[in-house]
């Protein structure tokens, strides 16, 4: 199949192949040949002379051989597509662009190897032979290492008469045109070679399926895995000063030995997780075994689409992220088989952080009373979207900064945590458990004896926090014992010492005080001494103990265990409401219930007795509700010690 595409007239002194005519070749299948990009047509109108262009595998980069305005030789340039617009071509490194002409760029699918032709001309020999001699076209290759182009190296199999290299998507197979002669008439034949690594190339193999006369200065493009698109230029002379150029396109079936190695295609769409709008992102393929970066590409800013080649023998770790967006990770294993893959990727612009503050010692939730979020670099306070929950807080933090989140709660030290979204943000949501350190002050205890001021040398201290589930137990070590308790929290303090009645009170250290000193005098145990038990309560008109009574009874149990020789009598009393018989019976059962509780805690029953006195031994007159409450009580008396 032949298609006449262009027919134009040019002056003889112009270089035959270097005009403003543009052919775009691509490794992206399905793109029509000979279609000048509108933006590049604009560059032509601005004075650019573009010889040849090759679009990258992901369709977002275009490598050009062009004569820029004011320049005298052709150099290689790159133009990138952003939101569908190609930017002004930028020259490649000075290592690539020399004083000679650099022509026919072709970029590998991973954009790490660039092939091109460097043309050198002996002007005297060239003019005397009308172009038949004195012009050399060498095939070069240059590698991109960590974003920088290295020094180009000539391909050792180049004859110096090569044109139009085309690297296939396997990044190994290169097809190019080489000048040959038949009866003193030049023509170009197609060859292919494969790069084996470490500077080693296979010997070029010729494609014999084309007529020798037809290929003159071809442009190559891969149409599919098995078809090559060849655009050739033929010359029709008018006179000694002018000629006509006829451009013809044809499809050439590639024999099996010239086809590229098998490969897969990774496609996908990257969108914003919250808005579903396309995102311009970078897609990086890493070797899952060595962690080496194998390929890098971008997604289109207008569609979010991307396209990359996958090669056999690799297990890929895929990292996708846009500027100030979270990361997306996936794994594709191509070690055993190759296939095409498509990813629908959603990444987020904000990191949703749920912070759960908790007590560093008790591990109980402690939601902050207020918080301040600052930019860690500028220390400027920020207002971010915050959701207050019963236990924690949720914050919407824009990705791309480091934030200092300070939590404030009464009774705790101010706590600051750093949330760094400059690093890789793998997920759009995160949850942090933040320990809060309580503010503690020193409670200093000094124990003595109420009779004679005898120093107490041993004892047990027990503190129960009335505000939290906190219990502190420790031995007393004379002359003083220091206990760190929480600021402003109230504690039930119980002190036990052998030979003495227990001491109980409520202690706290208010804000503004560094410590509190408590001098405690314990009463020695003596026979017939009566001790009133506070907080012993029963259900209404019942002898069943309430749970609130257990704490007070535990003190009696501890006293009995610390003094094995101690025997006591438990007595229960009522107010004057009700008959004598009723109150006598009720108080007797309440005394017995108190005794049974103590026995269940491991105290020998023989050390205990109980009695009910009813309303016969009031402490105060039963003339008010307040006094009646005082008279409803439980006491114990020392019967033996």
TAJO-V638272 format. One record per residue. RES is the residue in three letters. SS is DSSP state (~ for helix, > for strand, _ for the rest). PSI is psi in whole degrees, -180 to 180 (NA if undefined). D_FIRST is the distance of its C-alpha to the first C-alpha in Angstrom with 2 decimals. Layout:
<<RES SS PSI D_FIRST> <RES SS PSI D_FIRST>>
This chain:
<<UNK _ 130 0.00> <UNK _ 141 3.80> <UNK > 122 6.78> <UNK > 123 10.22> <UNK > -50 12.60> <UNK > 149 15.88> <UNK > 118 17.80> <UNK > 163 21.30> <UNK > 138 24.26> <UNK > 153 26.33> <UNK > 147 29.59> <UNK _ -37 29.63> <UNK _ -11 32.15> <UNK _ 147 29.94> <UNK _ 135 28.21> <UNK _ -42 24.67> <UNK _ -9 23.12> <UNK _ 90 25.94> <UNK _ -167 25.79> <UNK _ 0 25.98> <UNK _ 136 22.24> <UNK _ 129 21.57> <UNK _ 128 18.79> <UNK > 117 19.87> <UNK > 156 18.80> <UNK > 151 20.43> <UNK _ 8 21.34> <UNK _ 109 21.79> <UNK _ 149 18.97> <UNK _ -11 17.54> <UNK _ 131 18.08> <UNK _ 144 15.42> <UNK _ 161 14.43> <UNK _ 35 15.86> <UNK _ 94 18.71> <UNK _ 132 21.99> <UNK _ 134 24.90> <UNK ~ -41 27.58> <UNK ~ -36 30.31> <UNK ~ -31 28.50> <UNK ~ -35 28.00> <UNK ~ -40 31.76> <UNK ~ -38 32.29> <UNK ~ -41 30.32> <UNK ~ -24 32.66> <UNK _ 3 35.54> <UNK _ 0 34.67> <UNK _ 140 32.48> <UNK > 108 29.67> <UNK > 120 27.14> <UNK > -46 24.84> <UNK > 149 23.11> <UNK > 147 23.87> <UNK > 124 23.57> <UNK > 138 24.78> <UNK _ 168 27.04> <UNK _ -33 26.66> <UNK _ 2 29.10> <UNK _ 15 27.42> <UNK _ -5 30.81> <UNK > 144 30.52> <UNK > 125 28.25> <UNK > 127 28.63> <UNK > 145 28.10> <UNK > 115 28.31> <UNK > 155 30.08> <UNK > 104 32.62> <UNK _ 155 35.34> <UNK _ 131 37.62> <UNK _ -8 40.30> <UNK _ 160 38.59> <UNK _ -7 37.78> <UNK _ 161 35.25> <UNK _ 132 32.39> <UNK > 172 33.53> <UNK > 137 32.20> <UNK > 164 33.02> <UNK > 138 32.82> <UNK > 136 32.63> <UNK > 146 33.59> <UNK > 128 32.99> <UNK > 120 36.20> <UNK _ 36 36.39> <UNK _ 2 32.86> <UNK > 129 33.82> <UNK > 129 32.61> <UNK _ 170 35.66> <UNK _ 131 36.09> <UNK _ 137 34.50> <UNK > 137 37.16> <UNK > 146 37.17> <UNK _ -178 37.11> <UNK _ 160 40.16> <UNK _ -21 41.59> <UNK _ -33 41.01> <UNK _ -51 37.25> <UNK _ 118 37.22> <UNK _ -170 38.78> <UNK _ -15 39.45> <UNK _ 179 36.08> <UNK > 131 32.67> <UNK > 122 31.19> <UNK > 165 27.42> <UNK > 63 24.46> <UNK > 147 26.43> <UNK > 123 25.24> <UNK > 141 27.74> <UNK _ 165 28.43> <UNK _ -28 28.68> <UNK _ 4 32.48> <UNK _ 34 32.39> <UNK _ -13 34.72> <UNK > 126 32.64> <UNK > 126 30.78> <UNK > 143 28.64> <UNK > 171 28.20> <UNK > 130 28.24> <UNK > 120 31.52> <UNK > 125 31.32> <UNK > 145 34.48> <UNK > 130 35.08> <UNK _ 103 37.84> <UNK ~ -42 38.22> <UNK ~ -48 40.19> <UNK ~ -34 37.89> <UNK ~ -45 34.80> <UNK ~ -37 36.15> <UNK ~ -27 37.44> <UNK _ 6 34.18> <UNK _ 39 31.95> <UNK _ -7 30.14> <UNK _ -30 29.69> <UNK _ 166 32.54> <UNK _ 0 34.48> <UNK > 124 31.74> <UNK > 133 31.39> <UNK > 103 28.97> <UNK > 139 30.55> <UNK > 125 29.20> <UNK > 158 31.83> <UNK > 143 32.59> <UNK > 141 35.26> <UNK > 147 36.84> <UNK > 114 38.28> <UNK > 113 41.73> <UNK _ 44 43.59> <UNK _ 2 41.85> <UNK > 135 42.21> <UNK > 135 39.74> <UNK _ -172 41.14> <UNK _ 129 40.89> <UNK _ 147 37.39> <UNK > 136 37.19> <UNK > 140 34.92> <UNK _ 125 32.79> <UNK _ -21 34.50> <UNK _ 3 31.40> <UNK _ 139 30.02> <UNK _ -9 30.02> <UNK _ 0 30.45> <UNK > 47 27.09> <UNK > 148 24.92> <UNK > 163 22.67> <UNK > 60 20.93> <UNK > 148 22.54> <UNK > 114 21.36> <UNK > 128 24.02> <UNK _ 165 22.99> <UNK _ -13 25.28> <UNK _ -3 27.52> <UNK _ 18 28.83> <UNK _ -40 28.74> <UNK > 126 25.28> <UNK > 127 23.99> <UNK > 137 20.65> <UNK > 168 20.80> <UNK > 137 19.66> <UNK > 136 22.32> <UNK > 132 22.93> <UNK > 172 23.45> <UNK > 142 24.58> <UNK > 112 23.94> <UNK _ 49 26.52> <UNK _ 12 27.45> <UNK > 124 23.94> <UNK > 150 22.76> <UNK > 168 19.39> <UNK > 132 18.53> <UNK > 153 17.88> <UNK > 136 17.52> <UNK > 162 20.75> <UNK > 150 22.34> <UNK > 163 26.02> <UNK > 138 28.30> <UNK > 123 31.38> <UNK > -4 34.34> <UNK > 157 36.87> <UNK _ 36 39.81> <UNK _ 12 37.74> <UNK > 132 36.30> <UNK > 147 32.64> <UNK _ 156 31.01> <UNK _ 138 29.93> <UNK _ 137 26.32> <UNK > 135 23.99> <UNK > 144 20.98> <UNK > 116 17.49> <UNK _ 10 16.83> <UNK _ -5 13.39> <UNK _ 149 11.81> <UNK _ 138 12.73> <UNK _ -35 15.85> <UNK _ -18 15.52> <UNK _ -27 12.39> <UNK _ 104 13.92> <UNK _ 116 16.58> <UNK _ 64 18.13> <UNK _ 155 15.49> <UNK > 134 16.06> <UNK > 145 15.60> <UNK > 138 15.73> <UNK > 122 16.15> <UNK _ -36 14.41> <UNK _ -173 16.46> <UNK _ -19 18.74> <UNK _ -3 16.16> <UNK > 134 12.86> <UNK > 138 12.60> <UNK > 120 10.87> <UNK > 123 10.83> <UNK > 117 11.62> <UNK > 156 12.76> <UNK > 126 15.20> <UNK > 149 15.75> <UNK > 132 19.16> <UNK > 115 20.42> <UNK > 140 24.21> <UNK _ -56 26.54> <UNK _ -166 29.87> <UNK _ -18 31.62> <UNK _ -18 31.72> <UNK > 156 28.42> <UNK > 161 24.73> <UNK > 140 21.58> <UNK > 126 18.88> <UNK > 122 15.25> <UNK > 126 13.22> <UNK > 138 9.47> <UNK > 145 7.87> <UNK > 160 5.51> <UNK > 136 6.94> <UNK > 127 9.21> <UNK > 127 11.69> <UNK _ 130 15.13> <UNK _ 162 17.72> <UNK ~ -40 20.95> <UNK ~ -16 22.93> <UNK ~ -2 20.78> <UNK _ 156 20.86> <UNK _ 159 23.54> <UNK _ 157 26.86> <UNK _ 145 27.56> <UNK > 160 28.60> <UNK > 167 29.72> <UNK > 126 29.35> <UNK > 118 32.50> <UNK > 165 32.26> <UNK > 174 35.16> <UNK > 130 36.90> <UNK > 124 40.08> <UNK > 162 42.59> <UNK > 131 46.22> <UNK _ -32 48.54> <UNK _ -35 50.76> <UNK _ -13 48.52> <UNK _ 16 45.18> <UNK _ 151 43.51> <UNK > 148 40.62> <UNK _ 135 41.85> <UNK _ 111 40.35> <UNK > 165 41.12> <UNK > 132 40.58> <UNK > 121 39.34> <UNK > 132 40.56> <UNK > 123 39.85> <UNK > 149 42.70> <UNK > 124 43.22> <UNK _ -19 45.87> <UNK _ -49 47.59> <UNK _ -14 47.74> <UNK _ 15 47.41> <UNK _ 142 44.98> <UNK > 120 42.54> <UNK > -35 39.04> <UNK > 154 36.88> <UNK > 135 37.51> <UNK > 178 35.51> <UNK > 164 36.34> <UNK _ 150 35.96> <UNK _ 134 34.76> <UNK _ -26 37.83> <UNK _ -27 36.66> <UNK _ -19 35.34> <UNK _ 5 36.99> <UNK > 150 33.79> <UNK > 163 33.02> <UNK > 130 30.56> <UNK > 158 31.22> <UNK > 142 30.15> <UNK > 137 32.56> <UNK > 153 32.88> <UNK _ 153 34.65> <UNK _ 2 38.23> <UNK _ 144 39.48> <UNK > 119 41.76> <UNK > 135 41.13> <UNK > 126 43.76> <UNK > 128 42.21> <UNK > 120 44.12> <UNK > 128 43.08> <UNK > 145 45.16> <UNK > 169 45.06> <UNK _ 126 47.56> <UNK _ 35 50.90> <UNK _ 162 49.55> <UNK _ 170 50.50> <UNK > 154 48.46> <UNK > 133 46.46> <UNK > 143 46.26> <UNK > 164 44.26> <UNK > 135 43.55> <UNK > 127 40.46> <UNK > 113 40.77> <UNK _ 20 37.68> <UNK _ -35 39.71> <UNK _ -32 39.26> <UNK _ 155 36.04> <UNK _ 139 33.17> <UNK _ 168 32.16> <UNK _ 147 31.22> <UNK > 147 34.18> <UNK > 134 34.94> <UNK > 130 38.16> <UNK > 106 39.89> <UNK > 131 42.15> <UNK > 126 45.19> <UNK > 159 47.31> <UNK _ 147 50.44> <UNK _ -27 51.70> <UNK > 146 55.35> <UNK > 119 57.19> <UNK > 112 59.65> <UNK > 121 62.64> <UNK > 123 65.48> <UNK > 124 68.63> <UNK > 95 71.41> <UNK > 142 74.63> <UNK > 158 77.22> <UNK > 125 80.63> <UNK _ -19 80.23> <UNK _ -39 83.31> <UNK _ -13 83.51> <UNK _ 31 79.76> <UNK _ 148 80.36> <UNK > 138 78.04> <UNK _ 82 79.22> <UNK _ 142 77.08> <UNK _ 149 77.38> <UNK _ -28 79.51> <UNK > 164 77.18> <UNK > 154 74.31> <UNK > 129 72.93> <UNK > 126 69.32> <UNK > 153 68.66> <UNK > 122 65.80> <UNK _ -29 66.76> <UNK _ -48 65.73> <UNK _ -13 67.34> <UNK _ 20 69.98> <UNK _ 132 69.35> <UNK > 140 70.18> <UNK > 154 67.31> <UNK _ 116 67.22> <UNK _ 161 64.78> <UNK > 125 64.40> <UNK > 135 67.05> <UNK > 117 67.86> <UNK > 126 71.43> <UNK _ 173 72.06> <UNK _ -35 75.27> <UNK _ -53 74.71> <UNK _ -167 71.95> <UNK > 147 69.87> <UNK > 131 66.14> <UNK > 143 64.55> <UNK > 105 61.13> <UNK > 120 60.36> <UNK > 133 57.31> <UNK _ 139 55.32> <UNK _ 5 55.36> <UNK _ 168 59.10> <UNK > 128 62.09> <UNK > 143 64.79> <UNK > 114 68.49> <UNK > 116 69.89> <UNK > 127 73.71> <UNK > 137 75.59> <UNK > 132 79.19> <UNK _ 135 81.70> <UNK _ 136 85.47> <UNK _ -2 87.07> <UNK > 152 84.02> <UNK _ 146 82.83> <UNK _ 134 79.95> <UNK > 127 76.74> <UNK > 131 73.56> <UNK > 150 70.24> <UNK > 131 67.06> <UNK > 107 63.71> <UNK > 106 60.95> <UNK _ 9 57.61> <UNK _ -29 56.29> <UNK _ 180 55.59> <UNK _ 125 53.04> <UNK _ 102 53.81> <UNK _ -43 52.38> <UNK _ 157 53.58> <UNK _ -7 54.22> <UNK > 144 57.75> <UNK > 156 60.49> <UNK > 128 64.11> <UNK > 130 66.83> <UNK > 121 70.37> <UNK > 118 72.67> <UNK > 136 76.23> <UNK > 130 78.99> <UNK _ 123 82.06> <UNK > 149 85.37> <UNK _ 124 87.97> <UNK > 146 90.97> <UNK > 162 94.57> <UNK > 125 97.46> <UNK > 116 100.17> <UNK > 120 103.17> <UNK > 135 105.70> <UNK > 120 109.23> <UNK > 144 111.38> <UNK > 175 115.17> <UNK > 136 118.05> <UNK _ -22 119.97> <UNK _ 110 123.22> <UNK _ -3 124.19> <UNK _ 32 120.79> <UNK _ 135 119.88> <UNK > 132 116.49> <UNK _ 129 114.09> <UNK _ -14 112.34> <UNK _ 156 109.88> <UNK _ 176 108.05> <UNK > 134 104.74> <UNK > 132 102.78> <UNK > 127 100.40> <UNK > 129 98.34> <UNK > 121 96.34> <UNK > 124 94.01> <UNK _ -17 94.71> <UNK _ -24 91.31> <UNK _ 169 88.99> <UNK _ 74 88.88> <UNK _ 128 90.46> <UNK > 131 93.46> <UNK > 125 94.98> <UNK > 133 97.58> <UNK > 156 99.22> <UNK > 156 102.61> <UNK _ 130 105.14> <UNK _ 109 105.85> <UNK _ 157 108.94> <UNK _ -25 109.84> <UNK _ 156 106.80> <UNK > 131 103.45> <UNK > 131 100.43> <UNK > 132 97.72> <UNK > 118 94.58> <UNK > 163 94.08> <UNK > 139 91.63> <UNK _ 131 92.59> <UNK _ -9 94.05> <UNK _ 145 93.59> <UNK _ 139 96.76> <UNK > 139 97.86> <UNK > 117 100.52> <UNK > 125 102.51> <UNK > 127 104.58> <UNK > 126 106.71> <UNK > 140 108.46> <UNK _ 135 111.07> <UNK _ 134 113.41> <UNK _ 4 116.87> <UNK > 151 115.69> <UNK _ 152 114.46> <UNK _ 154 110.83> <UNK > 132 110.03> <UNK > 144 107.32> <UNK > -180 106.16> <UNK > 130 103.09> <UNK > 154 101.69> <UNK _ 158 98.93> <UNK _ 110 98.09> <UNK _ 165 97.19> <UNK _ 140 94.72> <UNK _ -13 96.27> <UNK _ 137 98.32> <UNK _ -31 97.34> <UNK > 170 99.63> <UNK > 132 102.51> <UNK > 127 105.66> <UNK > 120 107.41> <UNK > 120 110.88> <UNK > 124 111.43> <UNK > 121 114.88> <UNK > 142 114.93> <UNK _ 130 117.92> <UNK > 149 119.43> <UNK _ 129 119.83> <UNK _ 150 123.44> <UNK _ 143 125.09> <UNK _ 4 125.48> <UNK _ 139 122.94> <UNK > 132 120.92> <UNK > 125 117.23> <UNK > 131 115.55> <UNK > 122 111.97> <UNK _ 158 109.73> <UNK _ 24 106.70> <UNK _ 115 107.93> <UNK _ 154 106.94> <UNK > 160 106.98> <UNK _ 154 105.38> <UNK _ 129 107.54> <UNK _ 37 110.69> <UNK _ 164 109.34> <UNK _ 15 109.89> <UNK _ 123 106.14> <UNK > 140 105.05> <UNK _ 160 102.13> <UNK ~ -28 99.35> <UNK ~ -14 100.55> <UNK ~ -16 103.73> <UNK ~ -38 102.03> <UNK ~ -42 101.77> <UNK ~ -39 105.49> <UNK ~ -30 106.43> <UNK ~ -30 104.23> <UNK ~ -40 106.51> <UNK ~ -42 109.51> <UNK ~ -46 107.75> <UNK ~ -38 106.96> <UNK ~ -44 110.60> <UNK ~ -37 111.93> <UNK ~ -34 109.61> <UNK ~ -19 110.60> <UNK _ 85 114.32> <UNK _ -20 115.00> <UNK _ -3 118.73> <UNK _ 131 118.16> <UNK > 141 119.24> <UNK > 159 118.74> <UNK > 125 119.72> <UNK > 128 117.10> <UNK > 140 118.57> <UNK > 144 116.98> <UNK > 151 118.43> <UNK _ 175 117.86> <UNK _ -166 118.92> <UNK _ 6 121.68> <UNK _ 128 119.54> <UNK _ 170 120.43> <UNK _ 164 123.42> <UNK ~ -44 124.91> <UNK ~ -43 124.06> <UNK ~ -47 120.44> <UNK ~ -37 120.03> <UNK ~ -44 121.85> <UNK ~ -43 119.60> <UNK ~ -44 116.38> <UNK ~ -36 117.28> <UNK ~ -43 118.23> <UNK ~ -34 114.84> <UNK ~ -40 113.03> <UNK ~ -41 114.97> <UNK ~ -38 114.12> <UNK ~ -38 110.38> <UNK ~ -42 110.44> <UNK ~ -44 112.16> <UNK ~ -37 109.66> <UNK ~ -44 106.71> <UNK ~ -38 108.36> <UNK ~ -42 109.15> <UNK ~ -20 105.52> <UNK _ 7 104.59> <UNK _ 12 106.66> <UNK _ 136 110.16> <UNK _ 132 113.12> <UNK ~ -27 114.75> <UNK ~ -17 118.19> <UNK ~ 0 117.64> <UNK > 143 117.08> <UNK > 159 119.21> <UNK > 153 118.52> <UNK > 150 120.71> <UNK > 123 120.38> <UNK > -2 122.77> <UNK > -133 121.58> <UNK _ 17 122.82> <UNK _ -14 126.00> <UNK _ 68 124.97> <UNK _ 149 123.23> <UNK _ -35 122.46> <UNK _ 162 122.86> <UNK _ 141 124.31> <UNK _ 62 122.06> <UNK _ 7 122.31> <UNK _ 162 118.68> <UNK ~ -36 115.15> <UNK ~ -45 114.67> <UNK ~ -37 117.83> <UNK ~ -38 117.05> <UNK ~ -35 113.68> <UNK ~ -37 115.62> <UNK ~ -25 117.96> <UNK _ 103 115.15> <UNK > 168 114.56> <UNK > 135 114.42> <UNK > 165 116.47> <UNK > 150 117.41> <UNK > 140 120.68> <UNK > 118 121.31> <UNK > -21 123.69> <UNK > 137 123.68> <UNK _ NA 122.46>>
